Amino acid sequence: MTMSRHRVLVGALLLVLLPSGCVTPTVVERKPLPALTMVDAIRVSDANAALVTATVRAAGSVDGHFTQEGRRRHYRLDGVLFFLAPDFVRFDLKKLGDRQLLFGSNQEQFWIYNKQDDEYFCGHQGDPEEMPPELPIRPDQIADALGLRLIGDMRAADGAELVQRVVDDAQQILILVRDVSGRPVVEKEYWLDRYPPRLVRRVVFRDENGVVEMSSELSGYRRVEPDGPLLPYEMTAEWPGSEARMRFSVNKWGLVPQVGPTGPQFATPQECLP
């Protein structure tokens, strides 16, 4: 068979197999689900968070930057997080096995260890005035930043009021509290995805003037254990005021029920005891 005849046959075959005219790839438009009532939206989100009935552990890599004396400094560390609802947190950041930062809390206290200064900062739960303003990562915000708080429980916190705002892709649950003058201000925002399975995609903390203190983006949700919760495998948090950013890429979540509230992971460090 000559080369020219071969080309003719191939061309004829393509004409038979391909439809006439230009072929446009089919684009499936992803549409958000209908908005739920605020009560139902909170119920769906809290039903997932409520499955965290024991301590959970996450291990992965942590990278980001912070600003010190006007200079941006980057870091990449190994991170291990323990969480037991509602207030037990341990977030240990190490480099080559050497601890660089430690954030922890239990029902009574919280603490931060910084290797650079080789010292602990300690405070008491419910007393934000004890938290140093220059600290970018706050132990009391870690559970919120990972979408692990029960939103419905916040109604009882300091007489908070919950309202809803619906946008294109999310249902924003706004937590309103009263300032010293009695004026309602937005303290937190939980953005619930309007795509299945309707989980927390963004969390925002604001100060009394409405300025963003911290925001986190959550993605890569996967189920932990067959009947366990869906937990995020990617969390990116930013603190605009201190020009800090942190990304926690989780390699594995796991349930560790053997770690209880009295476990060493949540014990107040000796440095914080009177």
C-alpha positions as CSV (number, residue, x, y, z in Angstrom):
1,M,0.0,0.0,0.0
2,T,1.4,3.4,-0.9
3,M,1.9,6.1,1.7
4,S,-0.6,8.4,0.0
5,R,-3.3,5.7,-0.1
6,H,-2.7,4.9,3.5
7,R,-3.2,8.5,4.4
8,V,-6.5,8.6,2.5
9,L,-7.8,5.5,4.3
10,V,-6.9,7.0,7.7
11,G,-8.6,10.2,6.8
12,A,-11.7,8.4,5.7
13,L,-11.8,6.4,8.9
14,L,-11.6,9.5,11.0
15,L,-14.4,11.1,9.1
16,V,-16.6,8.1,9.9
17,L,-15.7,7.9,13.6
18,L,-15.8,11.6,14.4
19,P,-19.0,13.6,14.4
20,S,-19.3,16.4,11.9
21,G,-18.5,19.9,13.0
22,C,-16.3,21.1,15.9
23,V,-16.3,18.9,18.9
24,T,-16.7,20.9,22.1
25,P,-15.9,19.2,25.4
26,T,-18.8,18.7,27.7
27,V,-18.6,21.0,30.7
28,V,-20.7,19.9,33.7
29,E,-21.6,22.9,35.8
30,R,-21.3,22.4,39.5
31,K,-24.3,24.1,41.2
32,P,-24.6,24.7,44.9
33,L,-27.2,22.9,46.9
34,P,-30.3,24.8,48.0
35,A,-29.7,26.8,51.2
36,L,-30.9,25.2,54.4
37,T,-32.4,27.0,57.3
38,M,-29.8,28.1,59.8
39,V,-30.9,25.5,62.3
40,D,-30.6,22.7,59.8
41,A,-27.3,23.9,58.5
42,I,-25.8,23.9,62.0
43,R,-27.3,20.5,62.7
44,V,-25.6,19.0,59.6
45,S,-22.2,20.5,60.5
46,D,-22.5,19.6,64.2
47,A,-23.6,16.0,63.4
48,N,-20.2,15.5,61.9
49,A,-18.2,17.2,64.6
50,A,-20.1,15.3,67.2
51,L,-18.6,12.1,65.9
52,V,-15.3,13.1,67.5
53,T,-16.2,11.4,70.7
54,A,-12.6,10.5,71.7
55,T,-9.2,12.0,71.2
56,V,-8.1,12.4,67.6
57,R,-4.5,12.6,66.4
58,A,-3.2,14.3,63.2
59,A,0.3,14.0,61.9
60,G,1.8,15.9,58.9
61,S,3.9,18.8,57.7
62,V,3.5,22.4,58.8
63,D,4.9,25.2,56.7
64,G,4.4,29.0,56.6
65,H,5.9,32.3,57.6
66,F,5.8,34.9,60.3
67,T,7.1,38.4,60.5
68,Q,9.7,39.4,63.2
69,E,11.2,42.8,63.4
70,G,9.9,43.7,60.0
71,R,11.5,40.6,58.4
72,R,9.5,37.7,57.0
73,R,10.8,34.3,58.2
74,H,9.8,31.0,56.6
75,Y,9.6,27.6,58.3
76,R,8.9,24.0,57.5
77,L,8.3,21.6,60.5
78,D,6.7,18.3,61.4
79,G,3.5,18.7,63.3
80,V,1.5,16.4,65.6
81,L,-1.9,17.5,66.9
82,F,-4.0,15.9,69.6
83,F,-7.6,17.1,70.2
84,L,-10.3,16.1,72.6
85,A,-13.5,18.1,72.7
86,P,-14.0,20.7,73.8
87,D,-10.8,22.3,75.2
88,F,-8.0,19.7,75.2
89,V,-5.4,20.6,72.6
90,R,-1.7,19.7,72.0
91,F,0.0,20.9,68.8
92,D,3.7,19.9,68.8
93,L,5.9,21.4,66.1
94,K,9.4,19.8,65.6
95,K,12.4,19.9,63.3
96,L,14.4,16.8,63.0
97,G,12.8,15.6,66.3
98,D,13.8,18.8,68.1
99,R,10.8,20.8,69.5
100,Q,10.5,24.3,68.1
101,L,7.0,25.2,69.3
102,L,4.3,23.7,71.5
103,F,0.7,24.8,71.9
104,G,-1.5,23.2,74.5
105,S,-4.6,23.6,76.6
106,N,-6.9,21.7,79.0
107,Q,-10.0,22.8,80.8
108,E,-8.1,25.0,83.2
109,Q,-5.0,26.4,81.4
110,F,-3.3,27.0,78.1
111,W,0.5,27.2,77.4
112,I,2.9,28.0,74.6
113,Y,6.6,27.0,74.4
114,N,9.0,28.7,72.1
115,K,12.4,27.3,71.6
116,Q,13.9,30.6,70.4
117,D,13.3,32.1,73.9
118,D,13.4,28.7,75.6
119,E,10.5,29.6,77.8
120,Y,6.8,28.8,78.5
121,F,4.0,31.3,78.4
122,C,1.1,30.2,80.5
123,G,-2.5,31.4,81.0
124,H,-6.0,30.5,82.2
125,Q,-8.9,29.4,80.0
126,G,-11.5,32.1,79.4
127,D,-9.1,35.0,80.1
128,P,-8.0,36.3,76.7
129,E,-6.3,39.3,78.4
130,E,-3.6,36.8,79.4
131,M,-2.8,36.0,75.8
132,P,0.2,38.0,74.4
133,P,-1.1,40.1,71.5
134,E,2.0,39.4,69.4
135,L,1.4,35.7,69.4
136,P,0.2,34.6,66.0
137,I,-1.1,31.1,66.9
138,R,-3.5,31.0,69.8
139,P,-4.2,27.6,71.5
140,D,-7.9,28.5,72.0
141,Q,-8.3,29.0,68.2
142,I,-6.8,25.8,67.0
143,A,-10.0,23.6,67.3
144,D,-12.1,26.3,65.6
145,A,-9.5,26.7,62.8
146,L,-9.9,22.9,62.1
147,G,-13.7,23.1,62.1
148,L,-13.9,20.8,65.2
149,R,-16.1,23.0,67.4
150,L,-19.9,22.4,67.8
151,I,-21.4,25.6,66.5
152,G,-24.7,25.0,68.3
153,D,-23.0,25.1,71.7
154,M,-21.9,28.7,71.1
155,R,-25.4,30.1,71.8
156,A,-24.7,29.6,75.5
157,A,-21.3,31.2,75.4
158,D,-21.6,34.7,76.9
159,G,-25.1,35.1,75.6
160,A,-24.0,34.8,72.0
161,E,-26.5,35.2,69.2
162,L,-26.3,33.2,65.9
163,V,-27.5,34.6,62.6
164,Q,-27.1,33.4,59.0
165,R,-26.0,35.0,55.8
166,V,-26.2,33.0,52.5
167,V,-23.8,33.7,49.7
168,D,-23.1,31.9,46.4
169,D,-21.2,28.9,47.7
170,A,-21.6,29.0,51.5
171,Q,-23.9,29.6,54.4
172,Q,-22.2,31.9,56.8
173,I,-23.1,31.3,60.5
174,L,-22.2,34.5,62.3
175,I,-21.6,34.5,66.1
176,L,-22.6,37.8,67.6
177,V,-21.6,39.0,71.0
178,R,-22.1,42.3,72.9
179,D,-19.2,44.7,73.4
180,V,-18.7,46.7,76.6
181,S,-21.3,49.2,75.4
182,G,-23.9,46.5,74.6
183,R,-23.4,46.8,70.8
184,P,-23.6,43.5,68.9
185,V,-20.4,42.7,67.0
186,V,-19.4,39.7,64.9
187,E,-16.9,37.6,66.9
188,K,-16.6,34.5,64.6
189,E,-17.8,33.3,61.2
190,Y,-18.3,29.7,60.2
191,W,-18.7,29.2,56.4
192,L,-20.5,26.0,55.7
193,D,-20.1,24.7,52.2
194,R,-23.2,24.5,50.0
195,Y,-21.7,21.5,48.2
196,P,-21.9,18.0,49.6
197,P,-21.3,17.1,52.4
198,R,-21.9,20.7,53.7
199,L,-18.9,20.9,56.0
200,V,-17.0,23.8,57.4
201,R,-14.8,25.4,54.7
202,R,-13.7,28.6,56.3
203,V,-13.5,30.0,59.9
204,V,-13.0,33.7,60.6
205,F,-12.2,35.4,64.0
206,R,-12.8,39.2,64.2
207,D,-11.9,41.8,66.8
208,E,-14.4,44.3,68.2
209,N,-13.9,46.6,65.2
210,G,-14.7,43.9,62.7
211,V,-11.0,43.5,61.6
212,V,-10.0,39.9,60.8
213,E,-7.7,38.4,63.5
214,M,-7.5,34.9,62.0
215,S,-9.0,33.1,59.1
216,S,-8.6,29.4,58.1
217,E,-9.5,27.5,54.9
218,L,-10.3,23.8,55.2
219,S,-10.2,21.2,52.4
220,G,-9.5,17.6,51.5
221,Y,-12.1,16.1,53.9
222,R,-11.9,12.4,54.3
223,R,-13.6,10.0,56.7
224,V,-11.7,8.7,59.7
225,E,-12.7,5.1,60.4
226,P,-15.8,3.6,58.6
227,D,-18.2,5.3,61.0
228,G,-16.0,8.2,62.1
229,P,-16.1,11.9,61.3
230,L,-15.0,13.6,58.1
231,L,-11.9,15.6,58.9
232,P,-9.9,18.1,56.8
233,Y,-6.5,17.0,55.5
234,E,-5.5,20.5,54.5
235,M,-5.8,23.6,56.7
236,T,-4.3,27.0,55.9
237,A,-4.6,29.8,58.5
238,E,-3.6,33.4,58.3
239,W,-3.2,36.1,60.9
240,P,-3.2,39.4,59.0
241,G,-2.3,41.6,62.0
242,S,1.0,39.8,62.6
243,E,1.6,38.9,59.0
244,A,1.7,35.2,59.7
245,R,0.6,32.2,57.7
246,M,0.5,28.5,58.5
247,R,-0.4,25.5,56.4
248,F,-1.0,22.1,58.0
249,S,-1.0,19.2,55.5
250,V,-2.2,16.1,57.4
251,N,-0.8,12.8,56.3
252,K,-3.0,10.8,58.6
253,W,-5.8,11.3,61.1
254,G,-6.5,8.6,63.7
255,L,-8.7,8.0,66.7
256,V,-6.7,7.4,69.9
257,P,-9.3,6.7,72.6
258,Q,-6.6,5.5,75.0
259,V,-5.5,9.2,75.3
260,G,-8.0,10.7,77.8
261,P,-8.3,14.2,79.5
262,T,-5.8,13.1,82.2
263,G,-3.3,11.8,79.7
264,P,0.3,13.3,79.6
265,Q,-0.5,15.0,76.2
266,F,-2.9,17.4,78.0
267,A,-1.1,17.7,81.3
268,T,-0.2,21.3,82.4
269,P,3.6,21.6,82.1
270,Q,5.6,21.9,85.3
271,E,6.7,25.3,84.1
272,C,3.1,26.5,84.4
273,L,2.3,25.2,87.8
274,P,2.3,27.5,90.8
